[in-house]
């Protein structure tokens, strides 16, 4: 069974952010991820990781003014210097926190900018980021996001992401495959993950509709978890979902997996 990371931007939000690490460990998670660390000192986050025996598997590059509705700036031609400064900031945190991969959000396409300029800006920014991250043995990820939840998001399909990575041309650049976003935009989940497995650096999950925990919607997660084993996906799956009620009440799917003997043995010997 795949390994799971609790997304602390979405789960355990009943608690202050720095207290969520303890809650994740108590729930049985060995790894966590989150959107952004930048509102907190790296040493404070590191202390929580170490105290609770957690690995950090992912966070994002700075993505503009999140509270104002921005969802990334990597395709914005007028914000290249801000993007580059964000890459530097993210690498400082990555070094302190021991994370090995950073996700880059393309952002919403700004009005009045041609497709050619959007793509050129995005590709050039990704080349810069991939080159900088490579110096520090880090992987760069890009994530297609559905345009129902975020209208106008520039990167929204798996094939589009693969074509862009071909143009970027760096071997440390991969796709972050979010099952929820992919289900909303294109379906074909199992076949797509199998086809592009060598180029997928990280997977995230949520069910559809509602973006809640597995088992609340239409996605056959038991099949997909077994499928990921069959195709030998060896990365983490980030639990980036909104609990239908509370995090604790919605963890039944995860607890049932933990009760399986093979998975329990794997966790005890990890």
N, C-alpha and C positions, 0 to 999 in steps of 0.2 A: 504494500500500500504506500502511496506517496507520502512525503514528509510535508507537514503543514506549518505555516508561520501565521501567527495572529497579527492582523493589521490593527495597530493600536490607534489609528486615526478613526477607525470605524467600530471597533469592538471595545468593550469595557468603558464606554464613554460615561457611565454612571460615576466614574472615578476621575480625579484629576489626571492629566497625561502621565506624569512621572510615577503615579501609583498604579498605572495599568500594567507595568512590567510585572509586578508582583502578582496581579490577578491572572495574567497570562500563564505564568509559571504554575500557579495553583491549579489552573485548568488543565495542565499537562503539556502545554506547548514548550518546545525546546528552542524555538526561534520566533522572531517578531520582525515586522516591517512597519513602516508608517510613511505618510506623505512627505513631511518635512521636519527636520530637527532644529531649524534655525532660530526658533523662538526660545530655545533653551541652550544652556551651556553644554558643550560636548562632554565635559567632565561629569556633569550631573547625569547625563544619559548613560555614559560609560559605567558609572557606579551602579546604576540600576541593572544594566546588563550583567555585570560581573556578580553582583550580589545574588541575582536570581538564576544564574547559570544559563543565560539566554544568548543566542547568536542573533545579530542583526543581519538580515539577508538583503535588504533593499531600502533605499529612500530615493526621493526625487531631487533633481536639480531645482534650484529656485525657479518659480513659475509665474513671476509677476505679482500683481496685487490680488491674491486669492480671495480676500474678503470682499473685494469690489467685483468679483465675478471673473477675473482673468484665470485662464486655465493653461498657461504656458505662453512663452514669447519666442519660441525657436523659429517660427515662420514669419516673424515681424521684421521687415527690413530696416525699420528705424530704431531697433533696439538691440543691435548686434553687440555693442559694447557692454550693455547691461547683461546680455546673455553670457558673454565671456567672463565677466566678473562673477556671475553666478557659478560658472564651472569651477573657478578657483575656490570660491567659498565652499562648494560641495566637496571638493577634494580634501580640504582641511578637515571637515567633519568625517569624511570617509576614513581618513587615516586614523583619526582619534577613536572612531567607533568600530573599526575593523570590518566595515562593509566592503564587499568585493564588486558590487555593481550598482550603478546609478541610472535611474530612469529619467528620460528627457520627454517632457510633454510638449507636443508641437504647438498647441494653442489654437485659438479660434482664428480663422482667416480674417485679417482686417479688411474692412470695406475699401473698395477702390484699388486694390492691388491685384495684378494679373496672376493667373495660375503659374505662369513662367517665373515670375519674380518670387512668388511664394515658395515654389519648389527650389529655386536656386538658393534662396536665403536659408531654407531648412537644410538643404544638403550641405551648404558651406558651414553652417553652424555645427552640424553633426560631424563633419570632418574635423573641425577645430576641437570639438569636445572629445571625439574618439582619440585624436592624437595626444591631447593632454592627459586623458585617462590612461592611455597605454603606457605613458611614462611611469605611472604608478601601479601598473599591473591591474587596472580596473577595467571592467566591462561597461559599455554604454548600451542602454536599452531604449527602444522607442515603442510606444504603446498606441495602437489604434483604439479609438474611443467612439462609441456610437453617437450619432447625430440626433437621436431622439432626446437623450438626456442633455447633451451639450450641442445645441444647434450651431452649425458653422465650424465645428472642430475639424481642423485641416486633415489630420491623419485618421482615417476611419475604417480602413479595410486591410486585411492581412496581405493580400497581393500587392496593394499599394505600398505597404511597409517594406515588403521584400524588394520591390523595384527600387525604392529609395536607398535601401541598404546596398544594393548592387552598385548604385551610383556613388555612394559614399566610399565604398571600397576598403573599409577597415575590417580586419579579422576579429577585432574585439567589440564589434557592434552587432547587436542581436535584437530580436523582437521580444517584447513582453506581451504574452498572449493572455488576454483577459477573457475568460469563457463567457462571462455575462455580456460584455460589449460585443463579442463575436457572434453570440447567439442572436442579438438584436439586429446586427447588420447583415449577417450572411449565413448563419447556420453552418452545417457541415463540420461540426466541431471535431469529431474523431478523425475524419479523413484529413482535415486541415492540419491538425496537430501531428499526425503521422507524416504527412508530406513534408512539413517544414521543421520537423523535430531538431535537426542539427543546428537550426538557426533560431531556435526559441531558447532564450536565456532564463526566462522566468514565466510562471503561470499564476494567474489569480482567478478567484472564483466568486460567484454569487448566483443565486437562482433567478429565474425570470418567469413571470413579471414580479416587480417589486424590489428586486435587488436584495432579497433576504437570504437567509441561510439555506444550504442544500436541503432538499426535501420539501420546500414550500412552493415550488413551481413546476415548470414543465421539463426541466433538464434532468436527464437520467444520470445522476451523479454516481451511483454504484457502478454503472457500466463504464463511465468515463474514468473513474479511478482504476478499475481493472484494466482498461485500455491503456492507460499511461504506464501501468506495470508491464503490459505486453510489449509496448514499443520501447521500453527501457528508458523512460524519462527519469533522470536522476537529480533534478533540481527540486526546489521547494515550490509549494503552492501557497500563495498568499490568500488568506481568508479576508478578502476585502468586500464584506457585505454589511448591510444594515440589519441588525437583528429585528425580527418582526415584533418582539416585545422587549425583553432584556437580553443581554449577551448570555448570561448564565442559563436562562430558560431556553435559549436557542442553540445550546451546545450539545443537544442530544445526538445529533448526527456524528459529531466528533467523538463523543464518549462511546458510542456504539462501535466505532472503528477501533478505539483503544482497547475494547474488550475482546477483539479478535486475537486469538493466541499468537499467530505469526507476527502480527504488528506489535503486540505487547512485548514479545521476546526481542524484536528489533529495537524497540525504544529502551528496554532495560539494558541492552548490551551496547548501545550507541556510545 
